[in-house]
Amino acid sequence: MDVERLRELAGVFAIDVCAVPDNHPRVVLMLDDDVAQEWSDEGVVRRLFPPRGKDPKPLDVTPAWVKDRLADAKWVAQTRERLNSLGWFTKCLKARSPRFV
């Protein structure tokens, strides 16, 4: 298990890593609904991994990109849910280059 990747994702998602046993590849996670609801909309947008174009190369997070994402309330709400989703967390943990789009 990539412990560094696990730490990185725990800093992005509203999920706490409670334990990572040394002797087998299991992890104890806890969803934190309150934390996800406390994030501002801009905080949700900025928690994402860098945006990506059609190729896997990361794009710059520009003020225009943030403003564009903030204008789509449905996308922000969906992203907030994903940042508090065990399914999305594990999907990103397994993926080589995570994307939320």
URFENHU-V217622 format. One record per pair of residues at least 6 apart in sequence whose ideal C-beta (glycine too) atoms are under 8 Angstrom apart, sorted by sequence separation. I is the first residue (numbers start at 0). J is the second residue. D is the distance in Angstrom with one decimal. If there is no record, write none. Layout:
# URFENHU-V217622
i=I j=J d=D
i=I j=J d=D
This chain:
# URFENHU-V217622
i=8 j=14 d=7.6
i=9 j=15 d=6.8
i=20 j=26 d=7.9
i=51 j=57 d=5.9
i=52 j=58 d=5.7
i=58 j=64 d=7.2
i=68 j=74 d=6.4
i=69 j=75 d=6.7
i=81 j=87 d=4.4
i=91 j=97 d=4.0
i=9 j=16 d=4.7
i=19 j=26 d=5.2
i=50 j=57 d=7.2
i=51 j=58 d=6.2
i=68 j=75 d=6.9
i=90 j=97 d=7.6
i=18 j=26 d=6.9
i=19 j=27 d=7.8
i=38 j=46 d=7.1
i=49 j=57 d=3.6
i=50 j=58 d=4.6
i=18 j=27 d=4.1
i=48 j=57 d=7.6
i=49 j=58 d=6.3
i=6 j=16 d=7.3
i=16 j=26 d=6.4
i=17 j=27 d=4.2
i=49 j=59 d=7.7
i=50 j=60 d=6.6
i=5 j=16 d=6.1
i=16 j=27 d=7.5
i=17 j=28 d=6.6
i=49 j=60 d=6.1
i=16 j=28 d=6.1
i=17 j=29 d=5.5
i=87 j=99 d=7.6
i=15 j=28 d=6.9
i=5 j=19 d=6.9
i=14 j=28 d=5.3
i=15 j=29 d=4.5
i=50 j=64 d=5.9
i=14 j=29 d=6.9
i=45 j=60 d=7.2
i=14 j=30 d=5.8
i=15 j=31 d=5.9
i=2 j=19 d=6.2
i=13 j=30 d=6.8
i=14 j=31 d=6.6
i=13 j=31 d=4.7
i=81 j=99 d=6.0
i=0 j=19 d=7.3
i=13 j=32 d=7.1
i=45 j=65 d=6.9
i=5 j=26 d=6.6
i=13 j=34 d=4.4
i=44 j=65 d=5.5
i=78 j=99 d=6.0
i=13 j=35 d=3.7
i=0 j=24 d=4.8
i=41 j=65 d=6.6
i=44 j=68 d=4.5
i=13 j=38 d=7.7
i=44 j=69 d=6.1
i=0 j=26 d=7.0
i=41 j=69 d=6.3
i=40 j=69 d=5.7
i=44 j=75 d=6.7
i=47 j=78 d=6.9
i=40 j=72 d=7.9
i=43 j=75 d=5.6
i=44 j=78 d=7.3
i=11 j=46 d=5.2
i=40 j=75 d=4.9
i=43 j=78 d=5.5
i=11 j=47 d=7.5
i=43 j=79 d=4.9
i=46 j=82 d=6.1
i=11 j=48 d=7.3
i=43 j=82 d=6.6
i=38 j=79 d=6.8
i=55 j=96 d=5.1
i=36 j=79 d=7.7
i=48 j=91 d=7.9
i=35 j=79 d=5.8
i=38 j=82 d=7.8
i=35 j=80 d=7.9
i=51 j=96 d=7.4
i=35 j=82 d=5.9
i=51 j=98 d=5.7
i=35 j=83 d=3.8
i=34 j=83 d=7.8
i=48 j=97 d=5.2
i=51 j=100 d=7.4
i=48 j=98 d=7.0
i=50 j=100 d=7.3
i=32 j=83 d=6.1
i=48 j=99 d=7.1
i=31 j=83 d=7.2
i=47 j=99 d=5.6
i=30 j=83 d=5.9
i=30 j=85 d=6.4
i=28 j=85 d=6.6
i=28 j=88 d=7.1
i=13 j=82 d=5.6
i=14 j=83 d=7.2
i=12 j=82 d=5.1
i=13 j=83 d=4.2
i=11 j=82 d=6.9
i=12 j=83 d=6.9
i=14 j=85 d=7.0
i=12 j=84 d=8.0
i=14 j=88 d=5.3
i=12 j=87 d=7.6
i=12 j=88 d=5.2
i=12 j=91 d=8.0
i=8 j=88 d=6.1
i=8 j=91 d=5.7
i=8 j=92 d=5.9
i=5 j=92 d=6.6
i=4 j=92 d=6.3
i=1 j=92 d=7.8
